[in-house]
Amino acid sequence: MTKVRLEFDEVTIYRPKKRWYLYFVVMIEHPTDKNKMILTTLPEEPIKLSKRHENSFQFDTDDFGSEGLYVFSRNLPKDKELNVHVYLRHSRKKTRNLGGILQDIDKGIGKDSFDLVEDIVGTTKPWLSIAKKAVPLVGRILKSIPDRDFGFLSAFEKFGKEFDETYEIDRAKDFTGDASLVYSWSIDD
């Protein structure tokens, strides 16, 4: 079975401040239930950007074998399309319980939130399973959390013929706020 893999390669902030504690909230289609989405936070602890980073953080390098921040790996859907939402946040605290964010979302969604699942998309990280109809609530719930919001971007991908010629394609997009992300999709047979 063909698998698709998503990694984050670089995040850049377009604000004058030089110190940030960044984390991502990632939401993807559930791999086995078309009526659900799953979401998680990345990484385990917020990424600390200091003055030396110049508001940009690279997860991979040009070194042979270097990889980005692993997000997930899963079977390629039959329609060869995958919907991924990425939110970038700045914690106002040096240490942040990112699991608490999932609890806040779980509580805010209520009956349309299901359970925490692990080992579902090639990672042992817990993912919160929610109903697709609850997706619009996620952004509103995140705005109620007292962290800075750098916005949202869609990493939706239609895996077309370009993936026949190369196994990995880099994409660069701006968040709706003052930041951008370089990420890569790869295909593994």
ChimeraX attribute file (.defattr): number of C-alpha atoms within 10 A of each C-alpha:
attribute: neighborCount
match mode: 1-to-1
recipient: residues
	/A:1	7
	/A:2	10
	/A:3	13
	/A:4	20
	/A:5	19
	/A:6	21
	/A:7	20
	/A:8	20
	/A:9	21
	/A:10	19
	/A:11	20
	/A:12	18
	/A:13	22
	/A:14	14
	/A:15	10
	/A:16	8
	/A:17	11
	/A:18	15
	/A:19	15
	/A:20	21
	/A:21	20
	/A:22	23
	/A:23	21
	/A:24	19
	/A:25	20
	/A:26	20
	/A:27	23
	/A:28	21
	/A:29	20
	/A:30	22
	/A:31	16
	/A:32	11
	/A:33	10
	/A:34	10
	/A:35	11
	/A:36	20
	/A:37	24
	/A:38	26
	/A:39	23
	/A:40	21
	/A:41	25
	/A:42	19
	/A:43	16
	/A:44	12
	/A:45	16
	/A:46	22
	/A:47	17
	/A:48	16
	/A:49	17
	/A:50	15
	/A:51	11
	/A:52	9
	/A:53	13
	/A:54	15
	/A:55	19
	/A:56	19
	/A:57	17
	/A:58	15
	/A:59	17
	/A:60	15
	/A:61	12
	/A:62	7
	/A:63	7
	/A:64	6
	/A:65	7
	/A:66	9
	/A:67	15
	/A:68	17
	/A:69	17
	/A:70	17
	/A:71	19
	/A:72	17
	/A:73	19
	/A:74	19
	/A:75	18
	/A:76	19
	/A:77	15
	/A:78	7
	/A:79	8
	/A:80	12
	/A:81	13
	/A:82	18
	/A:83	14
	/A:84	18
	/A:85	16
	/A:86	20
	/A:87	22
	/A:88	25
	/A:89	23
	/A:90	20
	/A:91	21
	/A:92	13
	/A:93	11
	/A:94	13
	/A:95	11
	/A:96	15
	/A:97	12
	/A:98	19
	/A:99	15
	/A:100	11
	/A:101	17
	/A:102	20
	/A:103	13
	/A:104	15
	/A:105	21
	/A:106	21
	/A:107	13
	/A:108	18
	/A:109	19
	/A:110	11
	/A:111	11
	/A:112	16
	/A:113	20
	/A:114	15
	/A:115	12
	/A:116	17
	/A:117	15
	/A:118	13
	/A:119	10
	/A:120	17
	/A:121	19
	/A:122	14
	/A:123	14
	/A:124	11
	/A:125	19
	/A:126	18
	/A:127	25
	/A:128	21
	/A:129	23
	/A:130	27
	/A:131	18
	/A:132	16
	/A:133	11
	/A:134	16
	/A:135	17
	/A:136	10
	/A:137	12
	/A:138	19
	/A:139	14
	/A:140	12
	/A:141	16
	/A:142	21
	/A:143	13
	/A:144	11
	/A:145	14
	/A:146	11
	/A:147	15
	/A:148	16
	/A:149	19
	/A:150	21
	/A:151	19
	/A:152	21
	/A:153	19
	/A:154	15
	/A:155	21
	/A:156	13
	/A:157	13
	/A:158	13
	/A:159	18
	/A:160	9
	/A:161	8
	/A:162	11
	/A:163	14
	/A:164	10
	/A:165	7
	/A:166	10
	/A:167	13
	/A:168	17
	/A:169	12
	/A:170	13
	/A:171	14
	/A:172	14
	/A:173	14
	/A:174	18
	/A:175	19
	/A:176	15
	/A:177	16
	/A:178	14
	/A:179	20
	/A:180	22
	/A:181	23
	/A:182	18
	/A:183	21
	/A:184	21
	/A:185	19
	/A:186	17
	/A:187	20
	/A:188	14
	/A:189	9
